[in-house]
């Protein structure tokens, strides 16, 4: 099948990433604020329920990637996932029991596992490997812009109507994201290229036999090293924003949701130019130094939070999240595509690494919650910063550069 002109679908892809932004993460850090201020839960219980939800997302990651590799109905999968996330989150204000809250968020997290690999697959299937770095940076820029706008609206409206407004905003964004998904014609997506097959290997896709899922990680050393670095990043990063939100809510319970929105908007605004920069420079500077910078910024961020409880300081430090997360979001699919090009297992490999990373994120919130109960917020932040520092050292010492100067080159994973 002849590949579509990628410029014909710039605006539909922009809209998809913009409106899907608020849906991909579900309630995210707002869940911690809602449970702390409205349901009066303690920090340890909040950490556990968030970890339960994260574990459900972890279990879904690799199957979701495998499903996307095999499916020719990628748009339908995204639409179904958006509906499930919305329904799960809209039921939350109606329930209070720990088991039910955990169950709804587990459903939302499992459904949300579809979005990131599906968007990457659709993008790769439309633009091909040569334009993938630039388009991925643009995807992330619009994703962060969508998060910033949604968080801004949530912050303004929550001031008047309370934290409950976040639930209705998510539902509205989900409905519009469905329309954006359907605006991309199914015929524009080359399903072979979307799996990571090049033009030659696509012809033999039916007989192309490569390890999938965790088998890919175990047989490709650079992919395993990258997976471990990703776990370190998520373990360090996942708990930081919820912890900041809890500190802000404890300082001023009435403005907790609004202050959290300020944090999110500030970081997302920084992420937009960072993602665009990564998209434009990843093929020039290489992948390794850019990802190392993300880990370094994360370690510095965790070390700075304990210096003050002033809301202005906390929001200012949160700007660094825009650098680290902006780099990670734009670079992650590029490195996986580098290491799996020509195998036909691009999406299941994304899922396998996301599963490992999700485990790190799930453990992050649980560990941080218990550290706070025993030793306070500062100890938790410094522990998370140390995890990022260890990950940075290991990544710099062991990870090779994955950039191929010929973006169209196929081949086996680098061993």
N, C-alpha and C positions, 0 to 999 in steps of 0.2 A: 504494500500500500504506500502511495506517495505521501510523504510527510507534509502536514499542513504548514503554511507560512506562519511562523510563530507570532508575527506582528499582527495577524488577523485576530488573535485571541488575547492581546495584551489587556484590554479593558475587562473582559469576562474573568480572566485570572486575577486581575487586581480586585475586582468586586468580590470574588470568592474568598480571597484571603482576608479582605477587610471585614466582611460581615461574619465570616466563620471564626474570627479571632476570639470573640467573647464566648463562643460555644465550645471551642476546642478544650478549654480548661475547666468547663463547668463553673461552679461557684468559686473555685480556687481559694485564695486567701480570705475572701469574704465569708467563707464557711466558718473559719476560726473566730472571726469577729461576731458573727451571728450567734454561735454557740456560747461564746463567752459573755456577751452582753444581754442577749435575749433569753437564752435557756439557762444561763448561770452555771455552765459547766466549768470544771477546773482544767488547767492546762494539760495535765496528763491525760485526761479523758479525751480532750480535743485531739491531742496528738495520736491517740490510739485509733479514734474513728477515722482520722485522715489517713492513717497508715493502712487500715482495713480497706478503704476505698482505693488507695494506691496499689495494694496487693491484687485487687481485682483487675485493675488496669494492667498490671504486670502480666497476669495470667492470660490476658487477651492479646498482648502485643504480638507475639510470634505467630499465633493463628491468624491474626488480622493481616499481618504481612504476607503470609502464605496465601490467604484468600484473595488479597489484592493482586498477587502475582498471577493467580489462576483465572481471576474474574475478568470478564469483558463488560461488566456492569458496574464500573467504579463509581459512576455518578449516583446510582441507586443506593450503593452502600453508604455513601456520605449522607444522602437524604435520610435514610433509615436511622443512622447514628445520630443525626441532629435532632430527630423527633424523640428518640429515646432519652438523650441527655436532657432535653427540655422537660419531658414528662417527669423524669426522676427528680429534677430540681424543684419543679413546681409543687410537688407533694411535700417537700420538706417543712414548710410552715404549718402543715396540718398534723404533724407528728412530733413527739417528744422523746419517746423511748430510744435508748441507745441502740438497740438491735435494729429498729426500723430506720433510724437515721443512717446507720452504717450501711444497711441494705440499699437504700436509695442512692447513696453516693457511690456504692460499689457498682451499681448498674450504670450510673453516669460515667464512671471511670472506664468501665469495660467498653462501653459504646464509643467513648472518646478516643480509644486506641486506634480507631479506624482513620482519624482525620489526617494526622501528620504523614504517614506513609501513603495514603491515598492522594493527598495533594501533591506530594513529591512525584508519585507515579504518573498522575495526570500531566503534570508539568513536563516530566521527561518524555512522556509519550507524545506531547505536542511539539516541543521545541528541539528534542534530540540532545545528545551529549555536548555538542559544540557550544550551544547557547545556554546550557544548563546552569552554569555558575552565575552568569548575569541574571537569569530569570529567577533563580533561587534567592538571590539577594533582594530582588524586587518583591518576590513573594513575601519574604520576611519583613520588608519595610512596610508593606500594606497591612500585614498581620499586626505589626506593632502599632501602626496608625489606628487600626480598628480597635485594638485594646485601649489605646489612649482615649479615643473618643468615647468608648463605652464606659471607661472608668470615670471620665469627666462628667458624663451624664449621671452616672450612679452617685458620684460625690455630691453633685448639686441637688439632685432630687431626694437623696437620702437625708439631707439636712432638714427637709420639710416633711417627708413621709416615713423616714426610718429605714432600717436595713432591708425591709421586705421589698423595697423597690428593685433591688438587684435581681430578684427572681423574675419579675415581669420584664425587665430589660433583656435578660437572657432569652426569654421566650420570643421577644420581638426580633432580636438579632438572628435567632435560629430560623424563623420563618423567611426572613430576607435572604439568609445564606442558602436556603433551599432553592429560591428563585435564581440566585447567582449560579449555583451548581448546574441547574437545568439550562442555563443560557449557553453553556459550552456543549456543542454538538458531540454526540458519542463518536461520530465518524472522524472527528478531529484528533482522536487519541489513537496512536499506534500502540496496540497492546503488547506487541513484542518488544518494542523499544522501551515501553514503560516498565518492563521487567528487568531491564539492564542488558538486553541482547542488542548487539550491533547488527548492521545490515546483513552480514554474512552468517552469523550464528543464528539470526532469526529464521533463516530458511530451514535450519535443522532443529528448531525449537522443540519439536515433538520428541526427538531422541536425545536431546542435550541433557546429560545426566551429571549433575554436580551435587555436592553436599548442600543441605539447606538448613536453615535455623541455626541451632547451636553447633551443628556439624561444621558450618562455615567458620565459626569462631575458632573451633578446635583445630581446623586444618589450615588456617591462615593466620600466622603469627602477628603480622601488623594489625589485622582486624581484631584479634584478641587484645592486643595492647591498647588499641583505640577504645575498645569496649571497657577496659579497666579504667582508662582515663575518664571516660564518660560517666562511669559509676562514681568516681571520685568527685567529678563536677556536680552531679545531681545530689550526692549525699551532702555535700557542703552547701549547695544552693537552695535545696527544696525547703528547708525549714526557716531560712532567713527572713523572707517576707512575712510569713505568718507570725513569726516572733516579733517582728517590728510592729505589725498590726496589733498584736496583743499589748505591747508596751504603750502604743499610742492610745489604745482603748482604755487602758488602766489610768493613763494621765487624764483623759477626758472621755468618759463613756458616751456622752451625747454626740461627740464628734468623731467617734472611732471609725465609722464607715467612711465619713467624709475625708478624714486624714489618710486612711488607707488608699482611697481613690487618688489623693494628691500624690502619694508614693508611687502608685502604679502609673499615673499619667506622666510624672516626671521621668521615670525609667523608660517608659515606652517611647517618649519623645526622643530620648537619647538613642534608643535602639534603631529608629528609622534611618538616620544617616550612617550608623555603624553597619547595619545590614547591607545598605547600598554600597558602602565602601568595600565590605568583604566580597560582595558579588562582583564588583569591578576589578578588585586587586588580587583575588584568590588565585587566578591563573598567572599572575605575575610574581607575587611575593611567595607563593607556595602555601600549603595548608598548615604545616607544622608550626612555624613561628606565630601565626595568627591564633591557633588554638592554644598555644602556650601562653599567649597574652591574656586569653580569657581566664585561664586558671590562676594566673598571677593577680589579676584584678579581683577575682573572687576572694583570694586569700587576704588581700589588703582590705577589702570591704568588711569581711568578718572581724578583722582586728580593729577596725575603726568604730563599729557600733558601740562597744562598751565605754567609749570615752565620754559619752554624755547621754542623758535621757531627754535632752531638749528636743521637742518635736522638729524644730528647724534643722537641727544637726542630723537627726535620723532621716529626714526627707532628703537632705543634701547627700548623705552617704548612699542612700538608695539610688541616686543617679548612677553610681558605679554598676548597679545591676543592669543598666542599659547597655554598658560596654560588654560585660561578660555574656549576658544572655543574647545580645544582638549578634555577637560573634558566633556563639554556639548554634543558634537557630539557623543561620545562613551556611555554616560550614559543615554541620553534621551530615546532611545528605550528600554533599560533595565528596567527602572522604569515603563514605560507604560506596558511592558510585565509582570512585577511583578503584577501590579494592575488589569490586564485584563485577566490573565491566566485562561483558561477554559471557557471563555465567547464567543469566536468566533468573538470578535470585536476589536482585537488588532490594525488593520490598521485604522479603522474608528475612534478609540480613538486617535491614533497618529494624524489623520487629524484634529480632533476637537481641540486638544491642540495646534497643529501647526497653526490653524486658529486664536485662541486667541493670540498666540505668534506673529503671523504675524501682527495682529492689533497693538501690541506694537511696532514692528519694523517699521511699516508704519508711525505711529504717531511720532516715534523717529526722522526720517529724517525731517519731516515737522516742528516739534517743534524746533529742533536744527537749522534749516535754519532761522527761524524767530528770534530766540534768537541771532544768529550771527548778523543779520541785525540791531537789536536793541541794543545789549550789547557786541558783539564781541565773538571771538572763546573761550576765557577762560571761560566766563560765561556759554557757552553751554557745555563744557567739565565738569565743576563742577556740573552742573545740572544733567547730565547723571550719574556721579559718585554717587550723592545723591540718585538717583533712585535705583541703584544697592545696596546701603547700606540699604535702607528701605526694599528691597526685601530679603536681607540676614537676617535681624532681624526677619521678619515675617516667613521665611522658617525655621529658627532654632527653633522658638517658637512653631510652629504648625505642622510641617511635621513629620510623623512617619517614622521609618526605614521600607523599603519595601522588603528587602532581605529575601528570603526563603531559608533555608539551604538545603532543598530537592528541587533541581531545576526541578524535574519532577512532583512535586505536582501540581495538578490542583486545581480549586476552583473558588469561586466567588470573585469579587473585594473586597478588604479590605475596610470596611466602617468606 
